[in-house]
């Protein structure tokens, strides 16, 4: 299996603290050493860094940790390969355009019988069940929304429904974002935490790092972090139930 990390915030925020904990699981404190990736949204654009090397000793991951890119929406993934070779094209997140927005997707789990799903105009580049499933989701979106949608929350609610269908094919934990919203769908393992005033200290599980968020934030900041497993050991994370999904917009939970 793989591990996911997402962030939704109401102000541009760096994810260095959480990402530092995640990358340790990519070959040091965890077995997810078959590549990693991260996507940061900046306005209508997004920048993605990927590497098929283990995140725990990736020079590109070190660059990301040393370069505090600030974003309101981030999706990251560390991979333990089960379908598809250890190649750049098989690393998550995957990005496709839909009605002028970059849609970013990352998946943790394994699907069976997924090739029976009929694809539309979106085709996978790599060999993973994850990217195939994402292309199916994008095809269904194009089919349902032949015209530009006015209600993007409705679009994400529809994506949650599609995630539930894919969940019937195996294990399907997923994060999806358009840069404004972040959808988290849980098949069996996903947790989240929202940090807001009054801020306190947080300590990573996978590395001896502690941050006092009261020194890094303002009283108006709202930052939600989503992860396969909690990244800190002194905070109260909310674990999602099986087949449960949550939608965040700029750090705030909408459902």
C-alpha positions as MATLAB code, in Angstrom:
seq = 'XXXXXXXXXXXXXXXXXXXXXXXXXXXXXXXXXXXXXXXXXXXXXXXXXXXXXXXXXXXXXXXXXXXXXXXXXXXXXXXXXXXXXXXXXXXXXXXXXXXXXXXXXXXXXXXXXXXXXXXXXXXXXXXXXXXXXXXXXXXXXXXXXXXXXXXXXXXXXXXXXXXXXXXXXXXXXXXXXXXXXXXXXXXXXXXXXXXXXXXXXXXXXXXXXXXXXXXXXXXXXXXXXXXXXXXXXXXXXXXXXXXXXXXXXXXXXXX';
ca = [
       0.000    0.000    0.000;
       0.933    3.671   -0.343;
       0.433    6.700    1.888;
      -1.356    9.964    1.202;
      -0.918   13.508    2.442;
      -3.130   16.481    1.704;
      -3.525   20.041    2.929;
      -6.313   22.593    2.653;
      -5.764   26.085    4.070;
      -7.406   29.505    3.972;
      -4.076   31.273    3.451;
      -0.999   30.157    1.494;
       0.838   27.835    3.885;
       3.918   25.653    3.559;
       3.613   21.933    4.241;
       7.253   21.347    5.165;
       6.487   20.057    8.668;
       4.005   17.396    7.544;
       5.970   16.526    4.414;
       9.106   15.998    6.518;
       7.244   13.347    8.485;
       5.775   11.697    5.386;
       9.051   11.303    3.474;
      10.573    9.304    6.334;
       7.970    6.620    5.637;
       9.330    6.323    2.115;
      12.180    3.966    2.953;
      13.234    4.820    6.525;
      10.323    4.353    8.952;
       8.073    2.750    6.340;
       8.259    0.530    3.240;
       6.847    3.006    0.704;
      10.091    3.380   -1.256;
       8.886    3.090   -4.862;
       8.577    6.776   -5.639;
       6.818    9.861   -4.401;
       5.220   13.058   -5.641;
       3.665   16.315   -4.490;
       1.490   18.961   -6.165;
       1.197   22.558   -4.965;
      -1.506   24.888   -6.255;
      -0.669   28.529   -6.866;
      -3.629   30.502   -8.165;
      -4.933   28.720  -11.255;
      -1.624   26.968  -11.772;
       0.013   24.072  -10.029;
       3.518   22.698   -9.836;
       4.265   19.025   -9.366;
       7.469   17.356   -8.206;
       7.892   13.593   -8.737;
      10.676   11.073   -8.291;
      10.642    7.263   -8.655;
      13.385    7.096   -6.015;
      12.607    6.579   -2.301;
      11.458    9.848   -0.745;
      13.641    9.376    2.334;
      16.832    9.858    0.307;
      15.536   11.807   -2.700;
      17.422   14.988   -3.523;
      14.232   16.367   -5.052;
      12.365   15.696   -1.782;
      15.166   17.510    0.060;
      14.670   20.461   -2.283;
      10.945   20.542   -1.461;
      11.678   20.414    2.282;
      14.215   23.235    2.026;
      12.074   25.411   -0.264;
       8.970   26.639    1.614;
       6.415   26.719   -1.205;
       3.221   28.244    0.148;
      -0.106   26.949   -1.118;
      -3.761   26.699   -0.104;
      -4.104   23.169   -1.532;
      -1.501   20.393   -1.611;
      -1.649   16.694   -2.460;
       1.269   14.312   -1.882;
       1.857   10.564   -2.158;
       4.543    7.991   -1.349;
       4.341    4.741   -3.276;
       4.660    1.059   -2.522;
       4.231   -0.446   -5.976;
       1.665   -3.174   -6.592;
       0.540   -2.471  -10.167;
       2.972   -0.930  -12.634;
       6.756   -0.710  -12.490;
       8.851    1.749  -10.526;
       8.816    4.491  -13.130;
       8.224    8.222  -13.190;
       4.977    7.837  -15.139;
       3.584    5.595  -12.410;
       4.219    8.015   -9.548;
       1.339   10.025   -8.076;
      -0.202   12.590   -8.046;
      -1.786   12.580  -11.494;
      -3.138   15.809  -13.005;
      -5.722   16.412  -15.738;
      -7.520   19.579  -16.919;
     -11.293   19.930  -16.538;
     -13.151   23.109  -17.509;
     -10.103   25.297  -16.969;
      -9.072   23.752  -13.644;
      -6.210   21.394  -12.871;
      -7.667   18.324  -11.152;
      -5.093   16.475   -9.036;
      -5.563   12.905   -7.815;
      -3.665   10.439   -5.625;
      -4.730    6.952   -4.534;
      -3.798    4.440   -1.871;
      -5.003    0.862   -2.337;
      -5.390   -1.826   -4.962;
      -8.242   -2.518   -7.379;
      -9.335   -5.655   -9.226;
     -11.368   -5.794  -12.419;
     -10.817   -2.100  -13.041;
     -10.077   -2.572  -16.742;
     -13.738   -3.422  -17.248;
     -14.414    0.284  -16.668;
     -15.013    2.076  -19.941;
     -12.730    5.064  -20.494;
     -13.755    8.174  -22.384;
     -11.410   10.858  -23.685;
      -8.960   10.591  -20.772;
      -6.302    7.913  -21.160;
      -3.652    6.713  -18.698;
       0.012    7.378  -19.447;
       1.406    4.837  -16.980;
       0.431    1.318  -15.957;
      -1.246    1.760  -12.578;
      -4.777    0.923  -11.539;
      -4.773    4.321   -9.822;
      -4.296    6.387  -12.963;
      -6.770    4.182  -14.849;
      -9.379    4.847  -12.151;
      -8.635    8.576  -12.272;
      -9.118    8.629  -16.053;
     -12.449    6.863  -15.561;
     -13.488    9.510  -13.014;
     -12.487   12.292  -15.409;
     -14.417   10.662  -18.247;
     -17.528   10.421  -16.082;
     -17.124   14.094  -15.123;
     -16.944   15.143  -18.768;
     -20.017   13.061  -19.498;
     -22.037   14.561  -16.642;
     -20.850   18.140  -17.181;
     -20.867   18.879  -20.944;
     -21.054   22.562  -19.974;
     -18.924   24.405  -17.436;
     -20.311   23.674  -13.967;
     -21.459   26.548  -11.787;
     -21.493   24.542   -8.549;
     -18.053   23.037   -7.958;
     -19.071   21.601   -4.604;
     -21.609   19.574   -6.547;
     -18.822   18.364   -8.825;
     -16.896   17.089   -5.829;
     -19.949   15.446   -4.324;
     -20.350   13.600   -7.622;
     -16.676   12.588   -7.494;
     -17.244   11.201   -4.000;
     -20.035    9.054   -5.442;
     -17.667    7.792   -8.148;
     -15.030    7.020   -5.493;
     -17.601    4.905   -3.673;
     -18.210    2.931   -6.885;
     -14.472    2.328   -7.267;
     -14.298    1.251   -3.630;
     -16.381   -1.773   -4.618;
     -13.420   -2.976   -6.720;
     -10.975   -3.192   -3.814;
      -9.273   -0.637   -1.560;
      -9.745    2.962   -2.639;
      -8.438    5.718   -0.377;
      -8.106    8.898   -2.431;
      -7.419   12.624   -2.389;
      -8.685   14.936   -5.150;
      -8.268   18.699   -5.512;
      -8.919   21.557   -7.921;
      -6.853   24.035   -5.923;
      -9.869   25.344   -3.987;
     -11.453   22.140   -2.697;
      -9.822   18.988   -1.323;
     -11.862   15.769   -1.297;
     -10.774   12.902    0.941;
     -12.412    9.512    0.383;
     -11.715    6.705    2.863;
     -11.885    3.024    2.048;
     -10.054    1.807    5.144;
      -7.411    4.242    6.375;
      -7.464    8.047    6.334;
      -7.322   10.668    9.100;
      -7.458   14.448    9.275;
      -6.841   17.327   11.650;
      -7.747   21.031   11.493;
      -5.397   23.459   13.195;
      -6.699   26.902   14.121;
      -6.367   29.400   16.964;
      -5.325   28.885   19.666;
      -2.382   27.107   18.032;
      -0.040   24.864   19.999;
       2.938   22.594   19.522;
       3.030   19.482   17.347;
       5.650   16.714   17.296;
       6.267   14.355   14.398;
       6.069   10.592   14.903;
       8.655    9.710   12.265;
      11.329   12.290   13.016;
      12.424   14.247   16.068;
      10.890   17.544   14.968;
       8.568   19.806   16.970;
       6.906   22.999   15.758;
       5.108   25.663   17.758;
       2.430   26.747   15.312;
       1.584   29.824   17.385;
       4.904   31.253   16.188;
       4.221   30.428   12.540;
       0.576   31.505   12.126;
      -1.969   34.248   12.756;
      -5.226   33.904   14.688;
      -7.160   33.879   11.412;
      -5.342   30.907    9.876;
      -7.150   27.606    9.317;
      -5.067   24.657    8.124;
      -6.390   21.125    7.618;
      -4.010   18.205    7.061;
      -5.136   14.800    5.794;
      -2.943   11.701    6.009;
      -3.166    7.939    5.703;
      -1.860    7.687    9.263;
      -1.493   10.533   11.770;
       1.834   12.304   11.434;
       1.986   13.680   14.981;
       1.725   11.969   18.353;
       0.495   14.840   20.545;
      -2.607   15.946   18.624;
      -6.111   14.521   18.221;
      -6.653   13.327   14.651;
     -10.084   12.356   13.305;
     -10.109    8.913   11.695;
     -12.605    8.506    8.863;
     -14.909    5.512    8.748;
     -14.978    3.092    5.829;
     -16.795    4.577    2.804;
     -16.852    8.002    4.460;
     -15.742   11.128    2.642;
     -15.075   14.717    3.651;
     -14.781   17.844    1.539;
     -12.695   20.837    2.556;
     -12.646   24.313    1.051;
      -9.770   26.559    2.073;
      -9.277   24.619    5.303;
     -12.942   24.441    6.311;
     -14.907   21.171    6.364;
     -18.063   21.489    4.236;
     -19.919   18.267    5.111;
];
